[in-house]
Amino acid sequence: MSNEISIRCADDFAMGCYRAEAVGETTGVVVVIQEIFGVNTHIREVADGYAQSGYTAYAPKLFDRIGADIELGYTESDMAKGIDLAFNKLDLAQVISDVQATVEQIAANSDKKIGVVGFCFGGLISWLSAAQVNGLSAAIGYYGGGIAGQLDQSPRCPTMLHFGELDAHIPLSDVDKIRQANPEVPVHVYAADHGFNCDHRGSFDAAAAELALSRSLEFFEQELVVNA
């Protein structure tokens, strides 16, 4: 079961959020951080997938700071618009504050451990959240561009990263820098392109997506459930 809720942010801004209720007993909570395309069909499907695996999932609509319910597709024009929205129109400090508000609202209503998983822009936000957001027990980032430029930010919770070796946006030299700076962080690289997890994109790679998901679920199981 899914529904739309509102997150009350630190400045009293009401941010929308897609919520997918865990199927069966809730074993943990996962906050799903959007790509540059907003909380669109793909991100809702990701949240639904975690719900099927026993996690109540929340996807905060971070673009609501710009306009309500912004959803983009994967055309070149949508990509250009999404890049502008995420990296020019949003303030990263405000985004992290809004993720913190999401975690706090969840924690006020649940005794389950909370993890975060993000994709593309959300992969970067997951990395920054692991370093700055209180109340997280695990973080996972998929092909997060810009992480190599944020290595002064050290995760305060167990963190895992996924990258594609064919990703022109994130060179393997950046992945090596991340590994060297954070040897305790599992960094997985797949023979795939940027966006390999999204089956709405031409870069979708089923084998890489399946392997990354299995590793992510095992990671969350260990950090959110076994160590609860």
C-alpha positions in Angstrom: 0.0 0.0 0.0 1.3 3.5 -0.9 0.2 7.0 -0.2 1.3 10.6 -0.2 2.3 12.3 3.0 3.8 15.6 4.0 7.1 16.2 5.7 7.3 19.2 8.0 10.8 20.7 7.4 12.9 22.8 9.8 11.6 26.1 8.4 8.0 24.8 8.5 7.9 24.1 4.8 5.6 21.3 3.9 7.4 18.9 1.5 5.6 16.1 -0.3 6.7 12.5 0.1 5.8 9.2 -1.4 5.4 6.5 1.2 5.2 2.7 0.4 4.1 0.5 3.3 6.2 -2.6 4.0 4.5 -5.8 2.8 4.2 -8.0 6.0 6.0 -7.0 9.1 8.2 -3.9 8.8 11.8 -4.8 9.3 13.3 -1.4 8.8 12.8 1.9 7.0 14.5 3.1 3.8 14.6 6.7 2.6 14.8 6.7 -1.2 16.5 9.8 -2.7 15.5 10.8 -6.2 17.6 11.3 -9.3 17.6 14.6 -11.1 14.3 13.6 -12.5 12.3 14.0 -9.3 10.1 11.5 -7.5 8.9 10.0 -10.8 7.6 6.6 -11.8 11.0 4.9 -11.4 11.7 6.3 -7.9 8.2 5.2 -6.8 8.9 1.8 -8.2 12.2 1.6 -6.3 10.3 2.5 -3.1 7.7 -0.1 -3.9 10.4 -2.7 -4.4 11.9 -2.0 -0.9 8.4 -2.3 0.5 8.0 -5.7 -1.1 11.3 -6.7 0.7 9.8 -5.7 4.1 11.0 -2.1 4.4 8.7 0.9 4.7 10.0 3.3 2.1 9.8 7.1 1.9 10.8 9.1 -1.1 10.9 12.8 -0.2 10.1 15.2 -3.0 13.2 17.4 -2.8 12.2 19.4 -5.9 9.1 20.7 -4.0 11.3 23.6 -2.9 11.3 24.7 -6.6 7.7 23.6 -7.6 5.2 21.0 -6.4 5.3 17.5 -7.8 8.0 17.9 -10.4 8.4 14.7 -12.4 10.7 14.4 -15.5 11.3 11.7 -18.0 14.6 10.6 -19.5 14.7 12.6 -22.8 17.7 14.9 -23.5 15.6 18.0 -22.7 14.4 16.5 -19.4 18.0 15.7 -18.5 19.1 19.2 -19.1 16.2 20.5 -17.1 16.9 18.1 -14.3 20.5 19.0 -14.1 19.5 22.7 -13.8 17.0 22.0 -11.1 19.2 19.8 -9.0 22.5 21.6 -9.3 21.5 25.2 -10.0 18.1 25.7 -8.4 18.5 23.6 -5.2 20.8 24.5 -2.3 22.7 21.4 -1.1 22.6 22.5 2.6 18.8 22.9 2.3 18.5 19.5 0.7 20.4 17.9 3.6 18.2 19.8 6.1 15.1 18.4 4.3 16.5 14.8 4.5 17.2 15.4 8.2 13.6 16.5 8.7 12.4 13.3 6.8 14.5 11.1 9.1 13.3 12.9 12.2 9.7 12.6 11.3 10.1 8.9 10.5 11.9 8.3 13.8 9.2 10.1 15.8 6.7 7.5 14.5 8.8 4.3 14.3 11.3 2.4 16.4 12.9 0.8 13.3 16.4 1.6 12.1 16.6 3.9 9.1 18.7 3.7 6.0 19.0 5.9 2.9 19.5 4.9 -0.7 20.0 7.4 -3.5 20.5 7.4 -7.3 22.5 9.8 -9.5 22.0 13.2 -7.7 20.5 11.1 -4.9 23.7 9.0 -4.7 25.6 12.2 -3.9 22.9 13.2 -1.4 23.1 9.8 0.2 26.9 10.3 0.7 26.5 13.7 2.2 23.6 12.4 4.4 25.8 9.6 5.7 28.2 12.3 6.9 25.8 14.9 8.1 22.3 13.5 8.9 21.7 12.3 12.4 19.6 9.1 12.9 20.8 7.1 9.9 22.1 3.5 10.4 23.2 2.8 6.8 23.6 4.6 3.5 23.8 3.4 -0.1 24.7 5.5 -3.2 24.2 4.5 -6.8 26.4 6.3 -9.4 26.6 9.5 -7.3 28.3 12.2 -9.4 30.4 14.6 -7.3 31.3 12.3 -4.5 35.0 12.5 -5.4 34.8 16.2 -4.8 33.2 15.7 -1.3 35.9 13.4 0.2 36.3 15.8 3.2 32.9 14.3 4.2 33.4 11.0 6.0 30.4 8.7 6.5 29.3 8.3 10.1 27.3 5.2 9.4 28.0 2.1 7.3 28.0 3.1 3.7 28.1 1.2 0.3 28.5 2.6 -3.2 27.7 1.4 -6.7 29.3 2.7 -9.9 29.3 1.7 -13.6 32.7 1.4 -15.3 31.2 2.7 -18.6 29.8 5.9 -16.9 31.2 8.9 -18.8 29.9 11.2 -16.0 32.0 9.5 -13.3 35.5 8.4 -14.4 37.1 5.4 -12.8 39.8 7.7 -11.5 37.2 9.3 -9.3 36.0 5.9 -8.1 39.7 5.1 -7.2 39.9 8.3 -5.2 36.8 7.4 -3.3 38.2 4.0 -2.5 41.6 5.3 -1.4 40.0 7.9 0.9 37.5 5.5 2.4 38.9 2.0 2.5 36.2 0.9 4.9 33.4 1.6 2.4 32.4 -1.2 0.0 32.6 0.2 -3.5 31.2 -2.0 -6.3 31.9 -1.4 -10.0 29.8 -3.0 -12.7 30.3 -3.4 -16.5 27.5 -0.9 -17.0 26.7 2.7 -17.7 25.3 5.6 -15.7 21.7 4.9 -14.7 22.1 1.1 -15.0 19.5 0.5 -12.3 16.7 2.3 -14.1 14.6 0.2 -16.5 13.1 3.3 -18.0 16.5 4.3 -19.5 18.4 3.0 -22.5 21.4 2.5 -20.1 19.5 -0.1 -18.0 21.5 -3.2 -17.4 19.4 -6.0 -15.8 22.3 -8.1 -14.6 24.1 -5.1 -12.9 20.8 -3.9 -11.4 20.0 -7.3 -10.0 23.5 -7.8 -8.5 23.5 -4.3 -7.0 20.1 -4.8 -5.5 21.1 -8.1 -4.0 24.1 -6.5 -2.4 22.0 -3.5 -1.2 19.4 -5.7 0.4 22.1 -7.8 2.1 23.7 -4.7 3.4 20.4 -3.2 4.7 19.5 -6.6 6.2 22.8 -6.6 8.1 22.8 -3.0 9.2 19.0 -2.3 9.8 17.7 -5.7 10.9 20.4 -8.1 12.2 22.1 -5.3 14.2 18.8 -3.7 15.3 
